[in-house]
Amino acid sequence: MTNRTEMWVAGDVVQLKSGGPKMTVNHVQTGEINTQYSGNIECYWFVDSVEIRHASFSSPALKRCD
């Protein structure tokens, strides 16, 4: 089974598949529990170009921005 976090690296610009702001990948945490994907992708983004926020998302919830 290929680890799904391999598609993301720090510095990638991503967005939730459901929409929202463009975010920058800061850290990719990898791991598998019971052979199911459990990695988290830590992302940062700006609100109103002033305030920075961050959160972790599962890889399948993200898409790469062009």
C-alpha positions, 0 to 999 in steps of 0.5 A, a space after each residue: 500500500 502506498 502512503 498517501 502523504 507522499 503526494 504532499 511536501 512542505 511548500 505545496 499550495 493546496 485547498 480543501 476539495 470542498 473549497 476555501 482558501 489556498 493553504 501552504 503545506 507546512 508539515 506532513 505527518 505520516 503513519 499507518 494504523 491497521 493498514 489504513 492511512 492516518 497521516 495528517 497534513 499541517 497547513 497554514 493560510 492567511 485571513 484578510 492578508 493579516 491573520 495567519 491560521 493553521 490546521 491539520 487535514 487528511 490527505 484525501 480532503 486536499 487538492 493541489 492548486 494550480 
